[in-house]
């Protein structure tokens, strides 16, 4: 299954554009946070990572929606791969 993850930094920003792109890309399940990317604990990201199954593929509209640094991105992608999913 294609899993989409979207994030905006503040409550007054809209997730609509990201959700539209992820849905058009075939995402069957979406997770979205309204929280700064600098926060290590992002509730929906954590939920998504916990629910990943073998063969799932995580997609985002831009890398910076998933991670705020290369190190953070690599750690998250490694977690995705450890769950048997792709990115």
N, C-alpha and C positions, 0 to 999 in steps of 0.2 A: 504494500500500500504506500502511496505517496503521502507523506505527512508534511504539512506546511507550518512554519513558525514565523510569526510576525511580531514586531515590537516597535513601540514608540516610546519616547522618553517621558512625556507628561500626559496627564489626563485630558488636557485640552487639544491634543493632537489626535488625528483620526487614523484608524487602522484600515479604513475602507480601500484605499488604493492597493495596499499590500495584499489584502484579502482577495480582492478581485484578480490580481495577478496569480496568486497561489491557486485559486479556484480554477482559473483558466489553464493552469499548468497540470491540472488533474488531481490536486490534493483532495484526498478523501476524508481527511481529518485535519483540523486546524487548531493550533495553539497560539495564543496571543497574550502578550504582556504589555501593560502600560506602566513602565518603570525604567529608570535610567539603566543603560547598559553597563555602567560602572558598578552596579549592585551585583554582587556575586550570587545572591539568592534571588532568583527570578522564578516565582511560583509555577507559571505555566511551562517554562523551559524545563524545570525539574520534573513536572508531571509528564511532559512529552518524553523525556529521556527514560523515565521509569516504565512507560508503556510501550516503548519500541520493541518490536519483535524481529526475529530473523527474516531478512528479505525486505523490510521496510526501507524507504528512501526518504531522507529529510531534505526539504528544499526551503530556501529563503529567497527573498527578492534581492537582497544585498548582504554581503558578508557582515557588514557592520550592524545589521539587525540581530545577528546571532552573537557576536563577540566584539569587544572594544579593543582588543589587541591581538597580535598574531599568536602570542603565547596562549591566550584564552581560547582563540579559535582552534588551535591545534589540540588543546585539552578536550574541548567539547567534541571535536571530530573523532578523537580517540575513544571517547566514551560511546559515541554513536557506533563506531566500528566494533567495539567490545561487545555491544548488544547484538551484533550480527546484522546491523543495518548499514546503509550507504548514505553518502552525502553528495 
